[in-house]
Amino acid sequence: MDEYIDKFKNLLDRISSDVDYSDIRAIKSNSTNLIMKDSKIQEINSGLNIGARIRVLKNGAWGFAYTNDLNKLEEISKTSIKLANSLSGDVELSDEMVVEDKVKINTKIPVSDVSIEDKKELISEADKSAKVKHVVSTTVSYSDVESEKLFLSSEGSKISINETIIAMFLNSTASSGDVIQFGHGSIGGVTGFEVLKNADIEKFGRKIGENASRLLKAKSSPSGNFTVVADNELTGVLIHEALGHGVEGDLILQNDSILKGCLGNDIGSDLVNIFDDASRVDGFGYYPYDDEGIKTKINQLVKNGKLISILNSRETGFKLDMKSSGNARSTLNEQTIVRMSNTYLEPGDMNFDELIEDVKEGIYIKGSRGGQVDTGKGIFQFSGVESFKIENGEVKDSLRDASLSGDILNTLKEIDAVGSDFKLSVGFCGKGGQTVPVGDGGPHIRIKNAIVGGSN
């Protein structure tokens, strides 16, 4: 995209006298998507995408327009100005550093150098490995994108980024005739094909199939208040969904967060330290600069149980008398909003045996099948993938259909032990009709007096 820099810069210079602020984002990407259902390829999509968006701010109102034809930049600049002129608002931007930078993410095996046949072979291995006893259906999806991104602003920022994102997701369904259970897993990263080539795909697939099959014999989970031990994945979902969305500046300004007005307050136990860090290259939510050209960094949200920061764009940062945290993200054809990146709970110093040794009666819940969150009321419910009884410090019977629910502020305060292990999951987050890659995770944790739902 570097060949367009002068063209973009000249356009911003020409419209500068008509607006208070303007920026251009452009992306050129090559992508491949494959879907295999029950060992048969259902879909293969591969192609080149290119597009640009111009965004202008005038008299407190945004106007933006998007095109897939870079010969229409003049046209969309006029459209964006016309839209801004037709509106009025109260938007102002926080003062931020002007940046010039070029970033290229290192890859050992570019995904564009790998044939479609090799990619098909990879997902076929995952599919075949998941077909253990009682597994009746599998779905494997694979996607990769190589992108060149360019950002220029009327303030003088000029940033180019070359990056790759790759992921594979596997779902398995097991049935015993009258009971159906599911398994799910994912592998991916902001790297080249090596992240999958170096993985043990046979082990990955077999584990997902076995998880679904094993649940057929599991007993239904009891309901009530228990001490709960959550695994890395469920910890990540809890932190992302129940806490992370609540600290997004736009939701706070919309009065849709239980955490509005809670800066400086204790919202968790002193073991709770929560971060959002887009600069982590090992996280699926990595990006070096956000979509407003702000360099990313570690943002600590909760320190020893106290809420110390929130996530902001330049717009929400100004309104909240703060700086941008580098969390403005969007697709090209949508308005920029505040989004998480890699959101996680910091590990502690306890191993798994230490977490459960004092538990007389509890539930160990692993994974998440999704759930519901009301950020305004601060309540949540997540369905676990697999669970186990804990009796007198030992993991016992396998359980199914257990859920964890509660009030996020009370739940964080009930965390009384934090494991020393750590894992970030690979996934996507939807908000406002937009989907972005994210990582969430943490260690195993122990929660007292947690509300567990089940069919017993």
N, C-alpha and C positions, 0 to 999 in steps of 0.2 A: 504493500500500500504506500510505500515511501514515495512512489512516483506522483502521488496525488497531493503531497504536502503543500507544495507551492500553490496549487490550484485552490486548495481549501483555505490557506492563509489569505490569499488575495480576496477570496469571497468574504471572509470575516472582516477584513479591512474595509471592504466596500459597504457593508451593511452596518458598520460600527456606529455611524452617525445617526442611524435610525432606531437604535435599540440601546438598552442599558447594559446588556450582557448577551453574549452568544457563544455557542460551542457547536462543534461538529464531531460526531462519532461515525466511523466507517469500519466495516468488517468485510473481509473476504475469507471464506471458509470452504474447505473440502470435508464432506461428511460421508459416513457409511453407516447404515443401520440394517441389521439382520434380525429376523424373528423366526425361531424354530418352534413348532408346536407338535408334540408327540412324534419327534424324530423326523418331521418333514418341514422343509423350509417353506414358510408362509409368505415371507416378504423380504425383499432386498431393495434397498434404496441407496443410491450413491450419486453425489453430484456436487456442483460448485454453486455457492451462494455468494452474492455480493450486494451490499446495500450501504446507505448512508442516511443519517438523520441530522437535521439542523434544528437546534433549540435556541429560542431567543427569549429574553426577559425584558419587558417594557411596561412601565407604570405598574409594577407589582404583579404582572400576569405573565404566565408562560404561553408561548406558542411554539408548536413544533410540527415538523412534517418529515416524511420518510419516503425514500424511493429505492428501487432496485436498479435504477438506471442512473449512473453517475454523470450522464450528460444532462440531467435535469436538476442539477444543483441550484442553478439560478431560480428555476421555477419553484422549488420547495422552499428556498429562502424567502421568496415573496409571499408564499402561502403561510409560512410560520409568522412572519411579521404581521400579515393581515389578521391572523387568528389572535395574536397578542393585542393588536389594536382594538379588536372587538370585545375585549374583556377588561375587567379591572380587578385588582387583587391587592394582597398585602405581602407578597413574596419579597424577601430580601435574602441575601446570601452571606454566610459567615466569611470573614476574611481568611484566606488560605494562601499557602505558598504557591508561587508560579514554578512549574516543573518542566524541564526538558529531559527526556530519558528514552532509552531504547532497552527493551527487555526481551530476551529470548530464553525460553524454558528449555533446558537440556534434555534431549531424548537419545537413547541408545539405538532404538529401532523405530524410525519414523513409521507411523501407521500407514502412510501413503506408499511405503515400500513393501507392504505386506499384501499379498494377493487376496482376492475374495475367497478363493478356494481354501487358503490357509485359515482365514477367519471362520469359514464354514466348518472346517475340521476341528477348530477349537471348541465351538459351541456344540458340535456333535459329540465330542468327548464328554463335555459336561452333561449333556442330555443322557447319553448312554450310562454314565456313572450313577446318575440319580435313579435309574430304573431298578431299584432293589425290590424285594418282596413286598407286595401290597401296593406299590406305587402304580397308579393307573393312568396318570397324565403328567406331562412335563411341559413347561414353556421356558425357553431360553431367549433372551434378547441381548443383542450386542450393539454398541454404538461407539463411534469415534469421530472426533472433529479436530481438524487442524485449522487454526485461525490466525489471520493477520489482522490486528486491530490498530486503529489510529484514533487519537483524540487530540483536538486542537481547541483552544478557547481564545476569546477576544482579550483575555488578560495576559496571554502569552504562553500558556502551557502547551507543550507539544510532546506527546507520548506515543510511542509505537510498541506494540507487544506481539510477539509470536508465541503461541501456546498450543498445547494439545490436551484434550480430555478424552479418556477412554473408560468404558465400563461394560460389565457383563452382569446380567441379573438372571437368576434361576428360580423358578417356582415349581414345586412338586406337589402332587395331590395323591394321597393314599386312601384306600377304602377297604373296609372289611365287610361291606354289604350294607350294614345299618349305620356305620359310623364313617365320617369323612374327616380327614385332617390334612393340614398343609405344612409345607416347609418352604423356606425362602432364604436366599443368600445373595450377596453381591461382591464383586471384586472390581477395583478400578483405581484411577488416579489421574493426576495432571502430569502425565509422563508418556513415554512411548509404549509400543506394543510389548516391551519387556515386562511390564507389570503383570500381564497375563501369561506370557511365555514362561516366566520364571515361577509362576504359581503352580501348585500341585492341583491341577484341574480334576483329576480323578478323585482325589480326596475331597475336594470342594463339593463335587456333585454327589458323591456317595453320602457325605454327611447330611446334605439337605434331604436326600431321599430317605435316609434312615431316621432323621428327625420326624418326618411326616409319618412314617411307618410305625415308629415307637409310640407315637401319641394315640394310636388306635387302641392300645391296651391300657392307656392311662386312665386313672380314676378322675371323676369330676372334682374340681376344686371346691373346698368349703368356702363359705362366706363369713365375713366378720372382721374384727380388728385383730391383726397379727403383727408380729415383727416380720418385716419383709426384707429379704436380701435381693437386690436388683443387679442383674449382670450389666456389662459394659453398654450393650445396645439399649437396654431399657433406661439406664442412667442417662444416656445421650438423648433419648426421646423425651424424657422428663425435663431435662435442662433446656432442650431446644423448644419444645412445644409450650411447656407450662411457664418457663421463665423467660426464654429468649424472645418470644413474640411480645411479651409484656414490657420489655425494655426498648422496643423499637419506637423511636421518637415520634413517628407519624401517628401510631396508635395512641400514644400518650396525649398528643395534641387533640386527637379525636375523642378524648375521654373514654377510650375503649381499653384501658389497662388498669388493673388493680394496683399497679405499681406507680401510678401517677402521684406525685408528691411524696414518694418514699425515699428519695435520695438522702443518704445519711442514716437511714433507719436500719435496724437489725431485721432482716427478713429470713435468716437461716441460722443454723447453729454455727459455732465458731470454726467448725471443720469445713464449712462450705466456701470454696473459692472457685468462681466461675469466670471463664474467659471467652471472648470471641476474637479469633485471630485469623484474618484472611491471608496473612503473610506466611502461614505454615505450608511449605511446599509438599509436606506429606499428607495434607488434608485435601479432600475432594472439593472443598469450598475455597481453594486457594485462588487469589488473584493479586497481582502486585500493585495495581492502582484500581480504584473503583471507577464507576462510569461518569464521575465528575472530575476525574484526574487527580484524586486525592490518594497519596501514598498510604498503603495499608500498614498496620502495625498490630501489636498485641493490645487488645482492649480488655482490661480487667473490669468486670461488671460487678462482681460481689467479692469482697475481701473479708475473710473471717466472719462471714455471715452478714456483713453490712453492704447494702447497695451503694456503690460508689460511682457508678457511671451508667450511661445509657448509650444506645446506638443512634447515630444521626447521619443525615445528609447535610449539605450546606444550608438548605432551606430550614429544616427542623432545628439544626444547630443554632441558627440565628434567632429563631423564635424562642428557643429555650436558653438563650444566652450562653451557648456552648460552642465548641468547634465541631466540625465534621469528624466523625470517627472513621471515615472511609468505608461506609456501608451503604452508599447509594448505588443501586443496581437496577438494571432494566433490560428488556429486549429492545431492539432498535425501534419498533413501532409502538412502544408504550411509554408512558411517563415514568421517570425515575422515581423509585420509592426506596424506603429504608428496608434493607434485607440483612439477614445473618450470613455468616460465612462458615467458619469452623468454630462451633460453639461447644464447650466442654467443661466438665468439672475436673479440677486439678486432683491428681492422685494423692493418697495419704501414705501411711506406712504399714498397713496391716495386710497380711496374706489372707487367702480365702478361709483357711482353717480357723484363723483368729476371729474372722467376722462371724462365724457360726458357732464357735465353741460355747458361748454363753446363752445361746438361744434354746430355750426349753421347748417352745412350740412356735413354729414360724413357717413361712412360705418363701421358697427361693423361686423367683420369676425371671425367665430368660426371654429376651427378644421382645418384639412388639409387632402386632398386626394392625396398628393404627388405633385411633380413638377419637375423642372429642375434647376440645379445650374452649373455654369461654374466658378470654383474657380480661374482659370487663369485670366479671365476677371472680376471676381467679380460681376457677374450679376445672378439674380435668378427670378424664377416665381413659386409661390405656389398656388394651387387651394384650396379654402376654402370649408368646408362642408356645412355651413349654414351662411347666412349673414342677416343683418338688416339695414334699413335706420336709420340714426340718424338725427333728425331735431330739432333744437332749444333746445338741451340738453335732448331730449327724444328719446328712442328707438321706432321705428315705424314699418313699413311694413317688412315682411319676404321676403328675396331675395334668389336667388339660382345662382349657377355658377359664383360666384365672385372669382377673383384671385388677388393676391398681387404680384407685381413684382418691380424690381428696381436694383439699384447699391448698394451693401451692405454698402460701406463706406458712401455714402450719406444717406442711409436709417437709419443707426445707429445714424447719426448726427441729424436726424429729430425726434428722440424720445424725446418728450418734457414732458411726464408724465408717471410715473411708478406706478402700483397698489401695494397694500399691501398684496394681496392674493398670494398664491403660490401652484403650483402643478407640479409634475413630471409625465410624461407619461411612459407607458410600451411599449417597442418596440425593434426592431432589426435594425442594421445598416450593410449595405453591402459595402465592399471595397476590390478591388483586388481579387474578387472571394470568399472572406471569409465573414461570417456573425457572428456578436457578439451581445449579449444583451446590450442595452443601455437605459438610461433614459435621457429625455430632457424636459425642461419646464421653468417655471418662472411665473411671475404674468401677469395680463392684462397690456397692454401698449398702449400708444397713439402715433401715428406717423403722423407728418404733411406732407402735399404735397406728399402723397403716390400714386403710380400708381395702379389703380384698373382696372381690365379687366372684361368685362361682355358682354352680347349679345345685350345690349341696347346702 
